[in-house]
Amino acid sequence: MSEVLEIISSFYLPICAGKLLLPNVSVAEVVEYQKPETAEGPETLLGMVRWRGIQVPLISFELANGQSFSISKTSRIAVINSVGEHSERHPFFSIVTQGIPRLVKITEDSIEPSDEKPGPAEAAKVRIDGEEASIPDLAYLESLISDRV
């Protein structure tokens, strides 16, 4: 029997602290940055943004992970499909990125764990063909906003 090589289409999302790695099915859309409307919540919640006629919470991955964060001229907003237990209440949330995402194909041979310890908002740190990336803990990020927005 021949071996089936599984390929996962993913996105590198550039952030202040490096790159996030997400399967492309988890990213609903990447849009131009817009200033969020103020909303009560944790420091990681930057506010609410309008996307396709609905209000979507906007968070900073970096602040959720204990890192520094800034907005730049290249900032964009990645709208993420919620996957956790609160997805009925918040089917989407969004993350500030620092530029345009890049498509990457991941295979078992191209990915390996990093020696770096993951932060609180990271499920794992990995290397893909020598490039460092963080896999975000989407359930954790969703939990930061679930009861507050």
N, C-alpha and C positions, 0 to 999 in steps of 0.2 A: 504494500500500500504506500502511496505517496503521502508525504507529510504536508498538511495544510498550514500555510503561513498566514497568521492573522495580522491584519494591518488595521490600526486604529487611527482614523483621521482626527487630528487634534489641532488646537490653536496655541501658539505662544502669544500670550498677552503681555506686552511690555508694561512694567510698573516701575516705580522709583527704585525699588530694591532688587530689580532683576527681571525675571520672567515668570509668569504663571503658565502652567500647562493644564489645559482643559480639553476634554473630548469636544469635537465641534458640535455635537448634538446638545451640549449643555449651554451653548452660547446662542441666544435667540437672535441677537443683532448687535452690531457695534454702530453707535451714532456719534455725531458731533457732541462735544462737551457743551452743556448748558448749566448755568448757575442753578443750583437746587433751591427749592422753596424750603424755608426753615421748618424743621420738625423736631419735636421733643424726642429725646432718646440718648443712647450712649454716645461717647465721643466719636466712635467709629461711624455713626450715622451722620452723614453730611447734610441730609435733607431728603426731599422728595423731588423727583423729576417726572415730567410728563412724557410718556411714550405710548404711541398708538392709542391715545385717548384715555389712558389710565395713569394714575399716580404710582410710581415705583420707587421704593426706598433706594437711596444711593449711599454706598458705604465705601470706606477706604480700607482696602486689604492691609495696607502697611500699618495703619493705626491699630487694626485688629490683631496684627502680629507683633505689636510693640516696636515698630520702626518709624522713621520719620517719613513725612508725606508732604507733597506740594502739588499744586496745579501748575501746568505749563501751557505754552502755546500749542503743543502737540497733544494735549490731553483729550481723551475721548471717553465715552461711556459704553461699557459692555453690559448688555442686558442678559442676565443669566436665568435659565429655567430653574425654578425651585424644585428640589428633589426630596426634601425632608418631610417630617411629620406636620409641618406648618404650611405646606404647599397649597392647600385649599384656600387658606386665608391670604397668603402672599404667593401667587403663582410665579412671580418674577421678583428679582431684586437686581441691583446694578452695582458695578464696580468701576471706579475711575482707573483708566489705563493711561499710559504715556505714549500714545502713538497707535499705529495701525497693527492689528494682529497679523501673525504670519502662520500660514498653514504648514503643518508638519505631519508626516506619516510615521507612526510609531510601530515598531515590531519588537518582539521579545528580544531579539539580538541587538537592537539599537538603544535599549534603555537599561540603566543600572542604578542602584541606589547610590546616593551621595554620602560622603563621610560626615557632612554637616547635620547637626541635630535640628529637626523641624521645630518651628515656633508654634504658638498656640493656634494659629489660623491655618496651619499647614498639615495636610495628611501625610506628606512625605516630601523629601528633597531628592531629586534625581539628576542624572546626567543622561542626555540623549545625544549620541554621537559626539561626546565631549562637551556639550553645552549644558550648563547648570540651569535648573528650573525648579520651581516649587509647585507641587500639586496642592491646591487649596482644599481645605476641609469645608466643603459647601454646607454640610449640616450645621457645623459650628457657626459659620457666617450667617446662615439663616436664623439660628437661635439668638443671635445678637439683636435682631430686629423683630422677631416674631411676636413678642408680647408688648412691644413698645410703640408700634406704628399701627 
